[in-house]
Amino acid sequence: MSRDREPPINLLWYHLFKWTVVSPMLGLYFRGRVYGADQVPKTGGLVVVANHASDFDPPLLSAAVRRPVSYMAKEELFGVPVLRQAIQLYGAYPVKRGSADRSAIRAALKQLDAGWAVGIFLQGTRTADGRIPDPKIGAALIAAKAQVPLLPVSLWGSHQIFKPGSWIPRPVPLTIRIGAPIPPPPATDRQDLEGVTAQCAAAIHQLHDLGR
């Protein structure tokens, strides 16, 4: 049976990590601005789609939408003591190497049924400028199967956090803009999936072009 909210222990961990680590870093270190947080559905399954340019993007995105966002993680990470418990509490779900598409879809649907928001970067990997030149249809497929809305989010400035060859984050200004929810595709036909994927990418680019 589906739920309306994430499990209480996960909510507690999310708020603890958000208010002690992520929000202070976003607000003070990165001088972050968040627009459109009122667009986020507070309960129920949701697919959050965004551009991706930095390893900082997942926690920043979760903090901006004001609810936990569950992401896939390599199965190997769940074999590490302490780390396993931490990433599970923050909503991560394991994906096996070599079967990422099938296992990721099954795991994401399970998270959505439990009331989570599931985060998916449309490009599937990081890009140097935060744009989405080749959006993948996986997010639309998951939204269609679960019949939950997609929420477009633009992360502006995160591509500048790290200089090439450096592991020290730079205090660059960040802006996160959240768009209006987009209805899921009515079916899993490729044409429907591609159409909604293009709509999501266009919405993210439109938000991204607003800049700081």
Backbone torsions as a table, in degrees:
resi	resn	phi	psi	omega
1	MET	NA	134.9	-177.9
2	SER	-73.3	155.4	179.1
3	ARG	-116.8	164.9	179.0
4	ASP	-94.4	-19.3	-176.2
5	ARG	-141.1	160.8	176.0
6	GLU	-66.6	158.7	177.9
7	PRO	-58.0	144.7	-176.7
8	PRO	-54.8	-39.8	-178.5
9	ILE	-64.6	-36.8	178.3
10	ASN	-69.6	-38.1	176.6
11	LEU	-62.7	-41.5	179.1
12	LEU	-62.6	-46.5	179.5
13	TRP	-62.9	-42.7	179.4
14	TYR	-58.4	-50.6	-177.5
15	HIS	-67.1	-35.5	177.6
16	LEU	-62.8	-48.7	-178.7
17	PHE	-69.2	-37.6	-179.5
18	LYS	-63.0	-51.2	-172.4
19	TRP	-80.2	-19.0	179.0
20	THR	-96.7	-24.3	-174.8
21	VAL	-125.1	-61.2	-167.9
22	VAL	-70.3	-51.1	-177.4
23	SER	-62.0	-43.7	175.8
24	PRO	-60.1	-39.4	179.8
25	MET	-67.2	-43.6	179.6
26	LEU	-64.4	-45.8	-174.5
27	GLY	-77.3	-37.4	-174.0
28	LEU	-98.9	-53.7	-174.9
29	TYR	-71.4	-43.4	-177.9
30	PHE	-98.6	1.8	-178.7
31	ARG	48.4	45.9	-171.8
32	GLY	-69.7	145.5	173.1
33	ARG	-122.0	137.4	178.6
34	VAL	-124.8	125.4	178.6
35	TYR	-120.2	140.5	173.4
36	GLY	88.2	16.4	-179.3
37	ALA	-61.1	-24.0	178.8
38	ASP	-70.5	-9.6	178.8
39	GLN	-80.1	-12.8	-171.9
40	VAL	-82.1	122.8	172.5
41	PRO	-61.3	131.7	-174.4
42	LYS	-77.9	-24.1	-177.6
43	THR	-136.0	166.3	176.0
44	GLY	86.4	163.7	178.5
45	GLY	-61.4	144.6	-177.3
46	LEU	-156.6	136.1	173.8
47	VAL	-103.9	112.4	178.9
48	VAL	-91.8	119.5	-178.6
49	VAL	-113.3	137.5	-175.0
50	ALA	-150.7	166.6	168.4
51	ASN	-78.8	171.3	-172.2
52	HIS	-151.3	121.8	-180.0
53	ALA	-139.2	-3.1	-174.7
54	SER	-151.3	152.7	174.1
55	ASP	-66.3	-16.6	178.1
56	PHE	-76.9	-13.9	-171.9
57	ASP	-58.9	-45.5	-176.9
58	PRO	-58.0	-52.6	179.5
59	PRO	-66.9	-34.1	178.0
60	LEU	-64.3	-40.8	179.7
61	LEU	-65.0	-43.4	178.6
62	SER	-61.2	-41.8	179.9
63	ALA	-65.7	-38.4	-175.9
64	ALA	-68.9	-37.4	-176.8
65	VAL	-84.6	-5.0	172.5
66	ARG	64.6	29.6	170.6
67	ARG	-158.1	154.8	-179.7
68	PRO	-60.1	141.0	176.2
69	VAL	-121.5	123.9	-176.3
70	SER	-91.6	132.2	179.6
71	TYR	-122.7	154.4	173.8
72	MET	-73.7	151.6	176.9
73	ALA	-143.1	153.8	-179.8
74	LYS	-60.0	138.2	-177.9
75	GLU	-56.7	-32.9	-177.5
76	GLU	-60.6	-30.9	-178.7
77	LEU	-65.3	-24.3	-178.4
78	PHE	-80.1	-2.5	174.9
79	GLY	-95.6	-0.1	-179.4
80	VAL	-93.7	119.0	179.4
81	PRO	-55.9	148.5	-179.5
82	VAL	72.6	-53.2	179.2
83	LEU	-60.7	-39.2	-179.9
84	ARG	-57.8	-49.8	-178.9
85	GLN	-63.7	-39.6	-178.0
86	ALA	-64.3	-48.3	-176.4
87	ILE	-73.1	-29.2	174.9
88	GLN	-66.9	-41.6	178.7
89	LEU	-64.1	-30.6	179.9
90	TYR	-87.4	1.6	171.3
91	GLY	102.4	5.4	-179.6
92	ALA	-70.7	149.7	176.4
93	TYR	-132.1	143.3	-172.5
94	PRO	-78.3	146.5	175.5
95	VAL	-132.1	129.3	-179.2
96	LYS	-76.2	143.3	173.5
97	ARG	-66.0	141.9	176.6
98	GLY	86.2	-11.8	177.9
99	SER	-138.3	35.8	-172.0
100	ALA	-57.2	-43.3	-175.8
101	ASP	-62.1	-52.1	-176.6
102	ARG	-67.4	-49.1	-176.3
103	SER	-69.4	-34.6	179.3
104	ALA	-66.1	-41.4	179.7
105	ILE	-64.8	-45.9	179.3
106	ARG	-61.4	-44.7	-178.1
107	ALA	-67.3	-40.2	179.9
108	ALA	-65.1	-40.8	178.5
109	LEU	-64.0	-36.8	177.7
110	LYS	-64.6	-42.0	178.6
111	GLN	-65.0	-42.1	178.9
112	LEU	-62.9	-39.4	179.9
113	ASP	-66.0	-24.8	178.7
114	ALA	-88.5	5.7	175.6
115	GLY	94.0	7.8	-179.0
116	TRP	-80.4	158.2	160.7
117	ALA	-91.4	133.4	-179.6
118	VAL	-108.0	128.3	-178.7
119	GLY	-96.9	131.8	179.0
120	ILE	-137.6	128.1	176.0
121	PHE	-87.7	121.3	-169.5
122	LEU	-58.8	-34.2	-179.6
123	GLN	-74.3	-23.4	-178.5
124	GLY	88.7	-13.9	179.2
125	THR	-156.3	173.6	179.9
126	ARG	-74.3	148.7	172.6
127	THR	-121.5	155.1	-172.4
128	ALA	-68.6	-27.1	-174.8
129	ASP	-117.5	5.1	-179.9
130	GLY	79.6	6.3	176.9
131	ARG	-88.4	171.9	-178.3
132	ILE	-125.1	84.5	-176.6
133	PRO	-73.8	-25.5	-174.7
134	ASP	-140.9	74.1	-176.4
135	PRO	-65.3	139.6	179.7
136	LYS	-94.0	155.2	-174.4
137	ILE	-90.3	0.4	-175.6
138	GLY	-57.1	-42.3	-179.5
139	ALA	-62.8	-43.5	179.0
140	ALA	-65.2	-36.7	178.4
141	LEU	-63.7	-45.3	179.5
142	ILE	-64.2	-43.5	178.8
143	ALA	-62.5	-37.7	179.6
144	ALA	-67.4	-42.8	-179.6
145	LYS	-66.0	-39.0	-178.0
146	ALA	-89.7	-14.8	-174.7
147	GLN	52.9	55.5	174.9
148	VAL	-124.1	154.2	-178.1
149	PRO	-72.6	161.8	174.2
150	LEU	-107.6	139.1	-178.1
151	LEU	-116.4	109.9	-179.6
152	PRO	-78.2	133.1	180.0
153	VAL	-135.0	134.7	177.0
154	SER	-107.2	127.7	173.5
155	LEU	-105.3	109.4	-176.2
156	TRP	-105.9	126.4	175.5
157	GLY	100.9	-14.1	-175.0
158	SER	-69.2	-19.3	178.3
159	HIS	-68.2	-12.6	-178.8
160	GLN	-100.4	1.6	-176.3
161	ILE	-62.0	-41.7	-179.2
162	PHE	-113.3	134.2	169.7
163	LYS	-81.1	150.7	178.4
164	PRO	-55.1	129.2	178.2
165	GLY	84.0	-0.3	-178.5
166	SER	-114.0	143.9	177.1
167	TRP	-107.5	7.0	-179.3
168	ILE	-95.7	118.4	-179.3
169	PRO	-68.2	134.7	178.8
170	ARG	-88.6	145.5	-178.7
171	PRO	-80.3	60.2	-178.8
172	VAL	-81.4	150.6	178.4
173	PRO	-71.2	136.1	179.9
174	LEU	-119.2	145.1	174.7
175	THR	-133.6	128.3	178.7
176	ILE	-116.5	122.1	-179.8
177	ARG	-118.3	132.4	-177.2
178	ILE	-111.9	127.7	-178.3
179	GLY	-94.3	-179.1	178.7
180	ALA	-73.0	143.1	177.6
181	PRO	-57.6	144.5	179.5
182	ILE	-111.5	128.6	-179.0
183	PRO	-60.5	150.2	179.4
184	PRO	-70.5	159.1	173.8
185	PRO	-59.5	144.6	-179.0
186	PRO	-69.1	-22.0	-178.7
187	ALA	-150.5	175.0	-178.5
188	THR	-95.9	17.7	174.1
189	ASP	-61.4	141.6	-175.6
190	ARG	-59.2	-37.8	179.9
191	GLN	-61.9	-42.5	177.9
192	ASP	-64.6	-42.9	-178.9
193	LEU	-64.2	-43.3	-179.6
194	GLU	-66.9	-36.9	179.9
195	GLY	-64.7	-45.9	179.9
196	VAL	-70.2	-36.1	176.7
197	THR	-61.0	-44.3	177.7
198	ALA	-63.2	-37.7	177.9
199	GLN	-63.7	-42.1	178.4
200	CYS	-64.3	-46.4	-179.4
201	ALA	-62.0	-41.6	179.3
202	ALA	-63.8	-40.5	179.2
203	ALA	-64.7	-41.2	179.0
204	ILE	-65.8	-43.3	179.1
205	HIS	-64.4	-37.9	178.3
206	GLN	-63.0	-41.9	176.3
207	LEU	-66.5	-41.0	-177.7
208	HIS	-64.6	-36.3	-177.8
209	ASP	-69.2	-14.0	176.7
210	LEU	-72.8	-15.6	175.1
211	GLY	67.1	-147.3	-176.1
212	ARG	-68.3	NA	NA
